Amino acid sequence: MEDDKEYRFLLDKIMRNVNIDFREYRPQVLKRRVRHRLHAAGCKNYWDYIALLNNDLREYDRLIETLTIKESYFFRDTEVFKLLEDGIIPEIVSQKQAEGVKKIRAWSCGTAHGQEAFSMGILFREVLGNKIKDFDIKILATDIDKDALEKAPWGSYDGRALRKMSPHLLFKYFTRVRNRYVVSDRVRVLVSFRHHDIVSGIPKRSMDLVLCRNLLIYFQKELQEKVLRNLHAALSPGGFLVLGKTENLTDQMRGCFEVVDLIERLYRKQSSLSVRA
Ligand SMILES: C[S@@+](CC[C@H](N)C(=O)[O-])C[C@H]1O[C@@H](n2cnc3c(N)ncnc32)[C@H](O)[C@@H]1O
């Protein structure tokens, strides 16, 4: 392709200057997004844009904001959240009870504005009710986009982000403030946000539940493999992994997980195998 050389130069430059590696993302999507940002910034071509980056370091943030697709909403794919509520979370809870352990750790990797992490928080509250005080529950929400992470902790959303919420849960866990809905404090306290690039490694180990949904689709095969290894390393033995509806384990990683529900892309880390991250 004619702009291939410039495109690769730009990705190398991003890597060198802000340490984010987009080089193994799928070029089809990324190139379209780069062009979009380039035109929005009033540049005629890649070289103009590269000159702009040299003069204005804040342009990197705007570029990363454009390159990362943050489409998300609460309870995206209702069936998978139903499975979490009816099967997975109760199973994690009873296992902890049997072991006499209070600590439960979950992770929303590529959380966008936190919709997925807060959805998990609501489910933990729903499943545990008053017993929640007997547990130490922490949900880590990470993303590569700093701008999204700055807004996420406020837990304030428009109606679009709540289009799959049941009216009952909306009423129970949100307060309406003008035309926005704010997540209640009792859910917010369960979630903490942190900047993290899943390509670079893992933020924490011993996760009981990891949601990494609608992120692998943007990666080429080799990068998917690397990220799946990282997710595997973050899980505790027997921990659960949920991918997006159209995402799959790579051939290499298939043996490291047991399939819990293939349609909902729900997997469980094998207890005995260990793979190097
Ligand atoms: C399409 S959204 C998915 C949001 C949510 N998981 C869902 O399924 O609704 C993908 C998110 O992944 C984030 N992302 C992209 N590359 C990432 C990386 N290398 N590490 C962590 N997050 C990343 C994007 O910023 C974006 O917020």
The ligand as an ORCA input file, in Angstrom:
! r2SCAN-3c Opt
* xyz 0 1
  C     -14.117     -1.838     22.122
  S     -13.559     -1.420     23.709
  C     -14.202     -2.751     24.673
  C     -14.749     -2.287     25.987
  C     -15.346     -3.405     26.856
  N     -14.371     -4.401     27.180
  C     -16.530     -4.046     26.181
  O     -16.439     -5.166     25.696
  O     -17.583     -3.399     26.110
  C     -11.814     -1.812     23.639
  C     -11.016     -1.125     24.730
  O      -9.704     -1.682     24.773
  C      -8.783     -0.635     25.020
  N      -7.449     -1.048     24.566
  C      -6.934     -1.061     23.309
  N      -5.666     -1.516     23.312
  C      -5.372     -1.814     24.605
  C      -4.208     -2.316     25.260
  N      -3.109     -2.613     24.571
  N      -4.236     -2.484     26.597
  C      -5.354     -2.186     27.324
  N      -6.486     -1.684     26.751
  C      -6.488     -1.510     25.419
  C      -9.358      0.540     24.247
  O      -8.855      1.790     24.713
  C     -10.849      0.363     24.490
  O     -11.267      1.069     25.622
*
